[in-house]
Amino acid sequence: MTPPLDQEIFWQIHRDLPREAPGSDASTLRAIGMLLKLPASPRLLDIACGPGMQTVALARATQGAIIALDTHQPFLEDLGRRATQAGVAQQIEPRNASMFDLEFDEPFDLLWSEGAIYIIGFERGLREWRRLLKPGGFVAVTEISWLKPNPPEAVHRFWNEAYPDMATVAENLARLSAAGYRSLGHFTLPENDWWDNYYHPMAARIELLRQKYPNNPEAQSVLDAEYAEIELYRQYSDWYGYVFYIAQVD
């Protein structure tokens, strides 16, 4: 069955991008550095790993054994190529699986998820994934968060439609605590984490696809919607951002 055009265009936009959410190796390594007493060769689960830039960074930095999950097989293939090129393929097991159905025989030292926990919901994800951790285990996730109160109407309307559960940093820290974790720290991803490996490559891909579908209103509508998100961040980045939350089982 041929997928609907909007889905086809979406995957054409996102295919082969360096990342599927804001982030960088520098931010990944900063978060790793906040994990106190992580075992020397930890067992890790990277949930919704996408094309796996952060997975490779985790493998290099921790020397750990990583199961990397995603439901989009081309992303897992991208990860496999990256891991091979980086010489860490032996540490990483790509697996096609959903964050909604996580069953493993052994617990993990560290759960990791960059730009994806919103799919299940921040609070629900923290609560349901906690059982996968060893006593004293760690979790590190990035979550889109409000950085200032009373955002302008345009940005409030966009995120209220896109992610109604989006919360402030203080509210998310309270959710961490309620789910049974002790916060080890948090930080907001810098603006270049949005642009360098995510929005700039995406904008270039959108422009190519505009030329590919010049007389297709449906395709152009999808492209317009994707580009509108980029412009929203350009105008209102002071009000929201991705925040890295690092915590330990309490």
Number of C-alpha atoms within 10 A of each C-alpha: 3 6 8 8 12 15 13 13 20 15 11 14 22 17 17 16 20 18 27 23 18 23 27 22 15 13 18 23 16 13 20 18 11 15 19 11 9 17 14 9 12 17 22 25 25 25 24 27 28 30 27 28 21 24 31 24 20 24 23 16 13 18 16 20 19 26 19 25 25 21 15 16 16 14 25 23 15 18 25 20 15 18 23 13 11 13 13 20 18 11 19 23 17 22 16 14 17 13 19 11 7 12 11 8 6 10 18 23 22 25 23 25 23 27 22 22 21 19 13 13 14 21 17 14 17 22 15 14 16 21 13 19 21 15 14 15 23 27 26 25 25 28 24 25 21 24 19 11 9 9 15 10 8 11 17 16 12 14 16 12 9 10 13 11 15 19 18 17 23 12 13 19 20 15 18 23 17 13 19 15 23 19 19 16 14 18 15 19 20 15 16 14 20 22 18 16 19 21 25 15 17 24 18 11 18 23 13 12 17 15 10 12 14 10 10 10 10 13 20 20 12 19 22 13 10 17 16 13 14 17 13 13 18 14 10 14 15 13 17 23 21 25 24 26 21 24 26 23 19 14
